Amino acid sequence: MAALPGVQAVGAVTNLPLASSLGDLNVRIEGREVAEGEVSPRADWQVVTPGYFAAMGLSVHRGRALDARDRVDAPGAVVINETMAERYWPGEEALGARFVLGGHAGPGLVTVVGIVGDVRHGSLTDPRISQMYLAHAQFRFWNGGSVARAMTLVVRAAGDPAAMVGAVRNAVHQVDPRLPLAAVQTMDDVVTASLGRPRFLFALAATFALVALVLGALGLYGVLSYGVARRTREIGLRVALGARRREVASLILREGGALVGWGIAFGLAGALLLGRLLRGLLFGVAPLDPVTLVAAPLALAAAATLAVWIPARRAAGLDPLEALRHE
């Protein structure tokens, strides 16, 4: 497959990110004893073939990726992520460290040959967890069998990846005509499918939030507008005694603005306290997103300004005698 035109990299993995779940293995770090009652170090594990990191665009921060050197007869090699390096070798260089996989899995003693960036495997909102990648040629289950009878092939194409499906299928059939190529999809499709439930929950929450914002603005407008309308006689009296209409309107705006300001302040305090409850529905947006915390109060402030300004301007423009006769 690597020889096909348009293929930049190709590899295979036991569990494709955002499309499957991982298991973990305990590890025994060389030179460290686990005291009785302590929890052994653990990490989620993946088995990959050479080329997988390049095919997935997973950059190696230090050391090297697993490659053809990691044969079945070569010393055991492992690549770990940054979180595992920081968690189990804090303040130390994890590159070159050695540990034994639990349950007599894999080649036994392995050496950290590379450190890669973290991958959110289950969903885009998953927390950072320890992960390790083992060479397919070296790994065997603790029962002595093969690592897996099914793996996911990953191909990075220079152009449209969907256009490569036919050529990839032909390459598989050249090896074994009976071997099916199933569940073919682009990583864009995988990401979209993984976001189905979060997007539905977000759309539902956004709809209720928008309805709440509109109802809040209408309610605010109605209450303040009614309050100003009830002061029509007062406004007429002020104008009759010599107050300029602009001064009357400014007075009403200041009084209404003070009420709205206190309401927005309490609302922002509530948002700051309760916003973290939405963390599980957010990706790439902080629970205390400044744009949201500014946009919502501005919308309510605009509704409040109209609610105060329109009736105040109308009342200030009335003839003083008509305003004094207003019930």
N, C-alpha and C positions, 0 to 999 in steps of 0.2 A: 504493500500500500504506500510506503514511503516513496516508492519510485513513480507513483502515478503523477501525471502533470497537475500542477495546482496544489499538491499536498505539501504543506510546510513542516508538519510534524505529526506523528501518530504514536499512540500508546494505548495501554489498557489498564483498567483499574477494577478492583472488586466491587466498589460501591461508588456510584456516581454522585457527586455533590448535588444537593437540592432534589434528589430523586430517590434517595434511599436512607437507611439509618445505619449507624455504626455500632460495633461492640467495642469493649475495651479489654485490655490485658494488663495485669500487674507486671511490674518490672523490678528486678533486683539490681540496683546500681552497684557497680564494683567499688569495694572499699567502704560501703556503708551497710550497717546492720540496722534492721528494723526492730525496735524494742517491742517487747510484748505489750499488746494493747494499742499499738500505733497502726495506722492505716498504711499499707504498702503503696508506693507510687504507682499510679495507673495512667494509661493513655489510650485514647481511641486509636485503632490501627487500620491501615489500608495496605493492600498489596498492589504494587504497580510494576509495569514493565518499563524498560528504558524508553524515553521519549514522552512519557506521560506528562511530566512537568512542563515541557515545551508545548505540548499539545493543548494543555489547559491554561497556558500563560502564567504559570505559577513560578515566580522568580525565586531563585536561590540567593539568599542574603549572604551566607557565608559557606565556604566549602564547595561541594559539588553535588550534582544530582545523581541518582542511581543510574548506572549505565551498563554497558556490556562487560565491564570489568567485574561486576558482581555476579559471577557465575556460581553454579552449585558447589564447585570445589574451591571457591575463593573464601577468604575470611568474611564473616557475617557483617553486613553493612546496613545502616538504617539512616533515614533522614527524618528529623524532627521539626516541629514548628516552633515559632518564637515563644509561644506561651509555655510549651513544655520546657524549653531552655531556661526561661525566666523562673519557672516554678520550681524546678528541681536542681538547677545550678545557679541560684541567685548570686550575682557578683562574681561569677566564675565563667570561664569559657567552656561551653558545652561541647564544642567541636573537639572530637577525639575522645570524648568520654565513652565508657563501655558499660553495658548492662546486659542482664540475662532476661529473656522473655519468660513470663510465667507459664506454667502448665506444660513445660517442655516443648513449647511451640517454636517454629522457625529453626534457625541454625543454632539456637542456644545463645552464645555470647555474640553480641553485635557491637560495632563501633559506630559512633555518630560521625558520618562523613559529610553531612550537609545540614543546613538550617534554612527553612523556607518560611514564607509568610503564612499567617493564619487563614484558614478556610472555614467559612460558616457552612457546615455540611447539611444540617437538617432544614434550616430556614435562614433567611437574611437577618432575622432578629435573634438568632442563637447567640448566647454568650461565648466568649473565647474559651476554648478548652484545649487540653494537651492532645496532640495528635502525632502519630509516627507513621512513616512509610517504609515498607519492607520490600526487598527485591523478590519478584515473583520466582526467579530461578532458585532462590535459596530457601524460600519459606515452605514449610510443611506443617500441616495440622499436627496436634499432639498425638493423634491416632496413627500417624505415619503416612496418611494419605496425601493426595494432592492439595494444593492450596484452595482451589475452587474449580468446579467444572463449568462455571459460567463467569464471564467477565464482560465489562462494558468497554467497547472500543471507542476511542476518542480520536478524531481526526481534525486537525486544523487546516483549513483550506484558504487559499489566497483570495478566491472570489466567493461566489455564492455557494455556501456549503451544501444546499439542497441539490445543486447540479452534480455533486460528486457521488451521490447515492448509487447510481447505476454502476459507475466504475469500481466503487468499493465492493458492491455485491459481486461483481464479476471476479474481483481479486479473491474474495472468500471462496467462491465456487471453484476457482482454480486449485485451491488447496483441498477442499472437500465439498463436492456438489450437494451432499446431504445436509450440510450445515446451514441453517437458516440465519438470515440477518433480520432480526425482529426489533420492534420499538425504535425505529429510526427517527430521530428528531434533532433539531438544532438546539444549542444551549439557550438561545432566546426562548424557544418553546419550553424548555425545562424550567427556566426562571419564571416564565409567565404562569406555568402550571403550579409552581410552588407558591405563587403569590395569590392564587385564587381565593382562598379563605380570608387572608388578611385584607385583600382588596374589597371583598364583600362586606366584612366588618367595618372597614374604613368608610365605604360608601354609605352604609347604614348609619354609622355615627355622624358622618358629615351631613346627611340629610336631616337627622334630628337636630344637629347643632344649628343648621341653617334655619330650620323652622323655629327653633328657640330664639335665634337672633332676630328674625323678622317679627315674631310675636312680642319679643321684648321691646323692639323699637316701636311697634304700633302701640303697645300698652303705655310706653313712656310718653309717646306723642299725645295719646288720648288723655292721660292723667294731667300732664302739664298744660295742655291746651284748655282743658276744662277748668283748671285752677286759675289760669289767666283770665278766661272768660268770666269767671265769678268776680273778678276784680274790676270789671268794666266801670262800675260806679266810682270806685276809688280813682281809677285812671282819669275819668271825666272830671272828678273833683280837683285832682292835681293840675289838669290842664286849665280848668276854670280859674284856679288861683295863680296862674302865671307860669306853671312849669312848661318848659319846651317839650315838644313831642319826642325829640331825640333823647332827651334826658329821661323821660318816662320809659321809653323802650329800653334804654341802657339799664335802668334800674331793674326792670323785669328780667332782662337777660342775666344780670349778675346774680339775682336771687335764684333763678332757675338753674343757672350754671353751677352755683354752690351745691345745690341738691344733687345734681347729676355728677359733679365731681366726687362727692362723698360716695355715691353709689358705685361709680367706676373704681374708686380706691378699694372698697370692700370686695367688689367683684374680682379685681386683680389679685387681692390677697387670697381669695378662695381658689383662683386658678393656680396660683403658685403652690398652694398646699395640696390640691387634688390633681394637678396636671401629671404627676408621676404615675398615677394609676393607669394612664394611657400608654405607658412606655412599650407594652407588649404589642401595640397596634402600629407603632411607628418605626420607620426605617429611614435613616438619613435625615431625620428631623428630631430635634431635641424636644423633650416634653414641655420645656419652657421656651418654645420658639419665639424669638422677639417679634417676628413679623405678625404672628397670630396675636400676640399680646398687645400689639399696637393697632392692628386692623379692627379687631372687635370693639375696643373702646371708642375708636374713631367713628365707627358706624353708629354706635349708640349715642355718641356725642352729637353727631350730625342730626339724628332723629330728634334729640332733645332740643337742639338749637332751633330747628324748624318748629317744634311744638311750642316753644316759647315765643319765637320771633313773629310768627304769622299772626296769632291772636293779639299779641302786644302791639304790633304795627297797626292791625285793624282797629283795635280799641283806641290807640293814640290818635288815629285819624278821624275818629268820630267827632261830631259836633258836641261840645261840652254839655249843652242842654239835653241832647238825646242820650248821652252817656249817663247823666244824672237821673233820667227817667227810666234807665234800663233796669229790668227786674232779673 
